[in-house]
Structures are given as C-alpha cells and as structure tokens.
C-alpha cells in the first residue's frame, strides 16, 4: 500500500502551514485530512476555499450537515462520516437525525428529506437531475440558488471523500467515538 505523509506544522510544505496553523487554532488539533492534504498546498487551499464558500451559502447549518453526511455516506467515506457526525453534534442536530443520516434512512422532516435525497441524487447522477427531480426539489421550498449552492457542498465533499479513499486517512482520535464503516457492498464500477 502506498503511504501518504500525515504532515504536521513542522513537516508541511511552507504554503500549507498557514491553513494548518489556523485549523490548529480553531479546532485544538490539525485534522488528519488536512495533514494529508498539506502535501499539496493547492489542494488544501482549494478544499478550504470550498468549505468557506459552502459555509457562506444560504443553507442552514442543519441543511449543510445533511449535505455533508449524505454525500459522505453515498461515497462510503469512513473519515468524513466520523468527522461530520462530530460536527453535526456540535451544531446540535437531533440524535435520531444523525443516526438516520449515518444509516442512509429517511428523515422525518419532509423538506429536509427532500434535501437529503436531492443531494444524493446529484452525487449519484453526477449532476444530471431531470426536470421532474429539479421541480420536486423546488416544490419542497428550495430555490434555484439552493441547487447551485448544493454543487459547492457536493464538490467540497467529493474532494475530501476521494482524498480519504486514496490515502486511507486515519480517523482523528478526537472523533474515534463516531467511527463509521460503510455497509458491505460490491462495487460494480467498470474501471479498466
């Protein structure tokens, strides 16, 4: 297995150090994802920019957490499911909602369930939503702007999900209690 460096402030390339230092200040630790991403300052900066952009959208904190957990669940990302479970608890999402998102189960709130399904649909179909699917999302009370904001959140999660798949990022000790494993399925990907 190819090993990737889990950088610290001392070992990271100079261009990554500012983001790592800010993360340490904000979180009290440098998430392992950032330590891995630090190898490529360009990737780390792009990811941080997308995270900041998604945080600035008009979606509520509950809605953002639904997007993060739903996309990470769909992409079977062990690391992001643990870290975003911790974030969801920090934002006081109800435990039953968090468990539903971790287990890919419907949410009780109809509008939020529409958001969950639409985020997964966009991820699964790589953005190719039908007119009917878009209309259903809009009919639930969301806007065209919200659709475009979802693309930012999905893009952010695809970056981290893929990095974690490639590098097998270890779950941070600070979120070990939220460890998650994807259900056992067989990949039907046709990769040559």
N, C-alpha and C positions, 0 to 999 in steps of 0.2 A: 504494500500500500504506500502511495506517495504521501509523505509527511509535509504538512504546511506549518510554517512558523507561527506560533502564538506570540505575537510581539507585545512587549511592554514599552513603557515610555523610554526606557534606556536603549532598547534594541530596534525600535521602529525607525523607518526612514524619516528624515527631518520633516518632510512635507506632511507626514501623518501625525506628528507629535501634538500639534495644536488641538486637533479633534480628540485625540486620546486624553489629553490633559483636561479638556472641557468635560468629557464623559466621566472621568475620574472625579472631578469636582461636583458634577450633577448627581452622580449615582453612588459615589463612595467606592466604586470599583470600575475597571475597564471591562465591559462585556467581552467575552471570548470572540464573539462575532467581529467586533471592532479590532481586536488583537490580530485576528486572521486577515481582515480586510486591509489592515495597515500596510501590508506588503505592497499593495498598490494604492498609493495616495489618491490616485484618480478615482478608483472605485470607492474608497472610503468617503471622499468628498462628494461624489455623485449620490451615494446612498444617504449621507447626512442631509444633502440638499433636498432630496425627495422626501425624506422623513419630515424635515421642517416645512416643506410645501404642503404635504398631506395634513400635517397638524394645523396649518393655517386655513384649511378648507372650511366650508360652512357646515360640514357634517358634525354632529355632536360627538363628544368623547365616547359615548356608548356605541354610536354608529361606526366610528373609526375602529374601535376594538372589535366589533363584529367583522369588519372587513379584514383586519389583521389575522384574527383567529380562523375565519372561514377560508381565506386563501391559503394560509399555512397548513390547515387541515387538509384541504384538497391536494396540496403539493406534498403532503406527508413529511413536513419539516419538524423533526424532533426538537430542534433547538428553538425555533420561533414559537412553537406551541408552548414550551415551558416559559419562555421569557414573556410572551404576550398573555399567558394566564396570570403571571405576576402583575403585569401592567393592568389587566382587567380588574384584578382585586384592588389594586391601588386606586383605580377610578370607581371602586365600589359597585361594579356590575354585580347583580344578584348571582349567588352561587348556582342556582338552577340554570340560569342563562349561560354561565361559563361552562357548566357541565354539558349542556346541550351543544354548545359550540365545539367543545373538545371531542364530542362523540358524533358530530355531524347529524344532530337531531333538530327537528323544527323548533323554532322559538314560539313562545306563547303569544307574543305581541305580533299581530298580523303585518303591520308596516315593517317592523324590524325583520320579520321572517322574509318579507319580500326583498329587503336589502340583502340578507344573507344569501338567498337563492340567486339573486341577480349578480352578486359579486362572484359566486362560484361559477355561474353560467358564463360570465365574461371571461373568467380564467380558463374554464374548460374549452370554450369555443374560440379562444384567442381573439375575443372582441367581436366575433361575428354574431351578434344578437339580431334576432328577427324583429321586424316592425311590431309584431304582436308582443314579443317579450319586452321590448322597449316601452310600448304603450302600457303594459301591465305595471311596470316599474313606475311610470309617470302617474298612472291612475291611483297608485298607493299613496301619493302625496309627495313624491320626489320630483326633482326638476331636471331639465336638460343639463344644467350646470352640475348637479349631483352626479350625473352619468360621467361627465368628463373628470370630475374630482375622483371618482372611483378608479379611473385609469391611473391616476397618480398613486393611490394607495396600493393598487394591484401591482403596479410597476415596482414600487418600493419592496413589496413582499416577494415578488419573483426574484429580484436581485438577491435578497438575503436567503431565500429558500434555496436557490441554486448554489450560492456560495457554500451553504451548510451541507448540501448534498455532496458537492465536490470535495470539500475539506473534512467532512465528518466533525464539525465543530463540537467540542465537548460542552455540555451544559454547564453553565456557571454554578458554583456551589451555592450562590445566593438564591437560586431558583430550583435547586435539586428537588424540592418537595413537589414541584409541578411537572416533574419528568413525564414525558408522553411518548408512547410508541404508536406508530401507525398500525392500523389493522393489517393483518397479513393478507396481501392480495398478490396476484400475479400480474406483472407488468406486461401489457400487450403492445408495448411500443415496438415499432418496426424500425430498428436502428441498424444500419448496415455498417 
